[in-house]
Amino acid sequence: MAKIWEYAIVGGGAAGLAAAVFCARSAAGDGVILLEKAPRVGKKLLATGNGTCNITNMYAAPARYHGKGAAAFVQSALEAFPPSAAISFFESVGVQCVVRDNGRVYPLCEQAGAVLDCLRLTLDALGVTQRCDAAVTALRRRGDTLVLTAGGEEIQARRVLIATGGAAAPALGGSAESYALPVALGHHKTPLFPSIVQVRTDTTFVRAMKGLRTDATVTLYHNGSLVAQHTGELLFTEYGISGPAVMQISRTVGDWERRKQGTLTAVLDLLPTVSGEELLSLLKKRQELSRRGEDFLTGLLNKRIGQTVCRAAGIGLQDDTALLSDEQLSRLCAAIKSFELAVIGTQGFGGAQVTAGGICLDEVDPHTLRSRFDRDVYLLGEVLDVDGDCGGFNLQWAWASAYIAACAATGGNI
Ligand SMILES: Cc1cc2nc3c(=O)[nH]c(=O)nc-3n(C[C@H](O)[C@H](O)[C@H](O)COP(=O)(O)OP(=O)(O)OC[C@H]3O[C@@H](n4cnc5c(N)ncnc54)[C@H](O)[C@@H]3O)c2cc1C
């Protein structure tokens, strides 16, 4: 007779791997099977934090999560499994953690590969069966058990935890198909759009600054009203803007891109620590240097950024800056403090770190993550309509959701 597994976990990403550890710790590991469609588990995890894995964030709180009803929905999971619990969990599997700037937590060794290795080694030690190249294509109830179809084979389980992720980063396993199993059960999904993603803008001036990084405040205006703002590192690219400051507000761009209503403008303050007044008097003082336009801002801004800003303000690179009028100086000041770029859209799911949108939260119990369509099915991680800010919040959701789903599925205290 075919084995009936106690727990089948679909998806060997962050949430699925953690859920497998939790289930195996609470029940017996030989009753747990992890099914992953890719040849290896944890491909996306390896790419997190540019290969260093920003495991969690000490400031994880409901307000950092988005989606319809997400802030209220994530509360029980964050209370049951706060960032400190994530740190203790990782230390229990052998990953020593360190808290860095803005509450971001990383493995001390700065290797995402080590985080994955420690999770895999723990699963091996607990006796969990991991099956790769095993895409689950169907899930149905047969009496007391759930039957999964993976690669033509039938797998029976008493409880199923769906951790199939989202549509972001297809090169790392993301796919719109991630939602197919819950949708087949009767679940609905909200519109999907990319978040934590690079932004495409008008490139008339931007292209000349390609590859340059600077600290800036990025503000988004929708039809003239401020809708998002963040200060941090900005990167100019071939297609527009990127870097942490842009990633942090890119959800607004993704949402606008799917609606296509009105205009969205990004305004860059390229000297956020200097006020407009201070800047104007600095520029007046710099006129004493008697430089050409091409070097007027050299020493104040990155040289290439300075030259581009001058061009945008209508100041020629060969102009004698000692002769600039007050009106020209004000224009230059405005170009530095409010450099305007028409937003075109995002770089799509291909460039995105996370999917905004997902399985509707009112169809899942927030305390257990149990599906309202089958008492033995649980949904966790990015497949749900929950996306966090940039900075470790998404992995925190993966671990915390895995924890409460596993506690509920096993009826145990882990
Ligand atoms: C480049 C990049 C960097 C990132 N950096 C960070 C960071 O530093 N910190 C942070 O907090 N977040 C980061 N994120 C986001 C974070 O990685 C995700 O939010 C998180 O991995 C989601 O976990 P998950 O388990 O829900 O989904 P995933 O990690 O996407 O895992 C889902 C898994 O399910 C498998 N699967 C899908 N369908 C099936 C099926 N039918 N059958 C079997 N298997 C299936 C997939 O192949 C995949 O392995 C980053 C994302 C990217 C792309």
The ligand as an SDF file (V2000), in Angstrom:
LIG
                    3D

 53 58  0  0  0  0  0  0  0  0999 V2000
   16.8680   38.6920   -6.1660 C   0  0  0  0  0  0  0  0  0  0  0  0
   16.0380   38.6300   -4.9120 C   0  0  0  0  0  0  0  0  0  0  0  0
   16.5720   39.0790   -3.7060 C   0  0  0  0  0  0  0  0  0  0  0  0
   15.7880   39.0450   -2.5390 C   0  0  0  0  0  0  0  0  0  0  0  0
   16.3520   39.4340   -1.3580 N   0  0  0  0  0  0  0  0  0  0  0  0
   15.6120   39.3810   -0.2270 C   0  0  0  0  0  0  0  0  0  0  0  0
   16.2220   39.6850    1.0360 C   0  0  0  0  0  0  0  0  0  0  0  0
   17.4470   39.8870    1.1430 O   0  0  0  0  0  0  0  0  0  0  0  0
   15.4080   39.6850    2.1340 N   0  0  0  0  0  0  0  0  0  0  0  0
   14.0630   39.3950    2.0590 C   0  0  0  0  0  0  0  0  0  0  0  0
   13.3760   39.4460    3.0780 O   0  0  0  0  0  0  0  0  0  0  0  0
   13.4940   39.0280    0.8890 N   0  0  0  0  0  0  0  0  0  0  0  0
   14.2370   39.0020   -0.2470 C   0  0  0  0  0  0  0  0  0  0  0  0
   13.6640   38.6020   -1.4240 N   0  0  0  0  0  0  0  0  0  0  0  0
   12.2470   38.1180   -1.4110 C   0  0  0  0  0  0  0  0  0  0  0  0
   12.1920   36.6810   -0.8720 C   0  0  0  0  0  0  0  0  0  0  0  0
   13.1870   35.9030   -1.4980 O   0  0  0  0  0  0  0  0  0  0  0  0
   10.8250   36.0570   -1.1220 C   0  0  0  0  0  0  0  0  0  0  0  0
    9.8210   36.8800   -0.5880 O   0  0  0  0  0  0  0  0  0  0  0  0
   10.7440   34.6660   -0.4880 C   0  0  0  0  0  0  0  0  0  0  0  0
   11.6940   33.8080   -1.0970 O   0  0  0  0  0  0  0  0  0  0  0  0
    9.3530   34.0580   -0.6260 C   0  0  0  0  0  0  0  0  0  0  0  0
    9.3970   32.7530   -0.0910 O   0  0  0  0  0  0  0  0  0  0  0  0
    8.3790   31.6220   -0.5760 P   0  0  0  0  0  0  0  0  0  0  0  0
    8.8650   30.3650    0.0120 O   0  0  0  0  0  0  0  0  0  0  0  0
    7.0000   32.0630   -0.3360 O   0  0  0  0  0  0  0  0  0  0  0  0
    8.5670   31.5840   -2.1610 O   0  0  0  0  0  0  0  0  0  0  0  0
    9.8580   31.1030   -2.9900 P   0  0  0  0  0  0  0  0  0  0  0  0
   11.0730   31.3650   -2.2320 O   0  0  0  0  0  0  0  0  0  0  0  0
    9.6820   31.7380   -4.3240 O   0  0  0  0  0  0  0  0  0  0  0  0
    9.6690   29.5370   -3.1030 O   0  0  0  0  0  0  0  0  0  0  0  0
    8.6130   28.9260   -3.8010 C   0  0  0  0  0  0  0  0  0  0  0  0
    9.1130   27.5760   -4.2790 C   0  0  0  0  0  0  0  0  0  0  0  0
    8.0290   26.8030   -4.7400 O   0  0  0  0  0  0  0  0  0  0  0  0
    8.4170   26.1010   -5.9020 C   0  0  0  0  0  0  0  0  0  0  0  0
    7.1780   25.7590   -6.6260 N   0  0  0  0  0  0  0  0  0  0  0  0
    6.3190   26.5970   -7.2290 C   0  0  0  0  0  0  0  0  0  0  0  0
    5.2720   25.9090   -7.7420 N   0  0  0  0  0  0  0  0  0  0  0  0
    5.4900   24.6050   -7.4400 C   0  0  0  0  0  0  0  0  0  0  0  0
    4.7510   23.4080   -7.6940 C   0  0  0  0  0  0  0  0  0  0  0  0
    3.5820   23.4210   -8.3450 N   0  0  0  0  0  0  0  0  0  0  0  0
    5.2650   22.2360   -7.2460 N   0  0  0  0  0  0  0  0  0  0  0  0
    6.4410   22.2070   -6.5770 C   0  0  0  0  0  0  0  0  0  0  0  0
    7.1740   23.3090   -6.3090 N   0  0  0  0  0  0  0  0  0  0  0  0
    6.6930   24.4920   -6.7310 C   0  0  0  0  0  0  0  0  0  0  0  0
    9.3210   27.0960   -6.6130 C   0  0  0  0  0  0  0  0  0  0  0  0
   10.1630   26.4770   -7.5560 O   0  0  0  0  0  0  0  0  0  0  0  0
   10.0850   27.6810   -5.4400 C   0  0  0  0  0  0  0  0  0  0  0  0
   11.2480   26.9560   -5.1370 O   0  0  0  0  0  0  0  0  0  0  0  0
   14.4260   38.5930   -2.5950 C   0  0  0  0  0  0  0  0  0  0  0  0
   13.9230   38.1230   -3.8080 C   0  0  0  0  0  0  0  0  0  0  0  0
   14.6980   38.1400   -4.9490 C   0  0  0  0  0  0  0  0  0  0  0  0
   14.1150   37.6250   -6.2430 C   0  0  0  0  0  0  0  0  0  0  0  0
  1  2  1  0
  2  3  1  0
  2 52  2  0
  3  4  2  0
  4  5  1  0
  4 50  1  0
  5  6  2  0
  6  7  1  0
  6 13  1  0
  7  8  2  0
  7  9  1  0
  9 10  1  0
 10 11  2  0
 10 12  1  0
 12 13  2  0
 13 14  1  0
 14 15  1  0
 14 50  1  0
 15 16  1  0
 16 17  1  0
 16 18  1  0
 18 19  1  0
 18 20  1  0
 20 21  1  0
 20 22  1  0
 22 23  1  0
 23 24  1  0
 24 25  2  0
 24 26  1  0
 24 27  1  0
 27 28  1  0
 28 29  2  0
 28 30  1  0
 28 31  1  0
 31 32  1  0
 32 33  1  0
 33 34  1  0
 33 48  1  0
 34 35  1  0
 35 36  1  0
 35 46  1  0
 36 37  1  0
 36 45  1  0
 37 38  2  0
 38 39  1  0
 39 40  1  0
 39 45  2  0
 40 41  1  0
 40 42  2  0
 42 43  1  0
 43 44  2  0
 44 45  1  0
 46 47  1  0
 46 48  1  0
 48 49  1  0
 50 51  2  0
 51 52  1  0
 52 53  1  0
M  END
$$$$
